[in-house]
Amino acid sequence: MIKDQLLTIKSTLPDHVTLVAVSKTKPDEDLLEAYEAGQRIFGENKVQEMVGKWERLPKDIKWHMIGHLQRNKVKYMAEFVDLVHGVDSFRLLVEINKRAEQLNRSIDCLLQIHIAEEDTKFGLNEEELNTLLKSDEYQQLKHVNVVGLMGMATFTDDETQIRREFKHLKSIFDAIQTENEQIKILSMGMSGDYKIAIEEGSTMVRIGSSIFGKRNY
Ligand SMILES: *Cc1c(COP(=O)(O)O)cnc(C)c1O
C-alpha cells in the first residue's frame, strides 16, 4: 500500500525534483515500508519524534526537519539532521550555527518565505530575506549553509491562487540565486499542490498523506 503509493508518486516526478516522504505521526513500520521501497529522505515536524525515529531506524536515512522549529530544540537534532526547511529568523540560524560548530559540522538550511495569505504560516518576507543575506552577521556564520528556500501556499481549492503564490516564491528564488551560487533547492509542494509546485519550478516536494495515508492526531 505505502510502497505502491510511494512508487506511483516517484514515477511522476521529474528527475530534478527530490521527494521528501513526510512521515510525521506515522509509526516506524510505515517508514520501513517506504525505506524497503527505496526511500531515503524522510521529513518530520517534531524534533523529539524525529530523534526517536533516528535512533531506531536505519542509519542511512536522511532526516529533514520540515516544521516550525524552536531554538531550544535545535541541540537535540544538530548531530544528525540533514536539512532544516523552516528557518524563519536570524536568531534561529545563529542557534543552528552554534550547535553545528560545537559538533564540528555544518548544517544545510532553507529559509522559509511567507507566501500564503494566512498569517498563521511562518516565514520571512522578501525584504527580510534580502536584509538577512546581505548582513555581515550572516556572513560570519560558518557552520550553516543556506542552500535554498521553502514555502507553503495557502490551504485553498483555488488553484489560481496557489499557482500565483508558488510563482511569487520562484521569482524570489531566481533573484537570490543569481547572487548566491550555493542556493539550489526550492522546497515547495505537498500532497494537495505538488503538481502545481513542480510546474512552477519546485526542486523538492514534501509529501505525506498521499504516501502514508491520512494522519490521526
Ligand atoms: C505535514 C507537512 C507536509 C506534508 O503534508 P501532506 O499534505 O500530508 O502531504 C509538508 N510540509 C510541511 C511543512 C508539513 O508540515
The ligand as a Gaussian input file, in Angstrom:
#p B3LYP/6-31G(d) Opt

LIG

0 1
 C        2.734000      17.876000       7.045000
 C        3.552000      18.712000       6.138000
 C        3.704000      18.362000       4.781000
 C        3.031000      17.177000       4.143000
 O        1.641000      17.383000       4.065000
 P        0.712000      16.393000       3.223000
 O       -0.450000      17.238000       2.883000
 O        0.366000      15.272000       4.140000
 O        1.465000      15.952000       2.031000
 C        4.529000      19.158000       4.004000
 N        5.165000      20.240000       4.501000
 C        5.033000      20.594000       5.794000
 C        5.772000      21.799000       6.270000
 C        4.230000      19.858000       6.650000
 O        4.112000      20.236000       7.935000

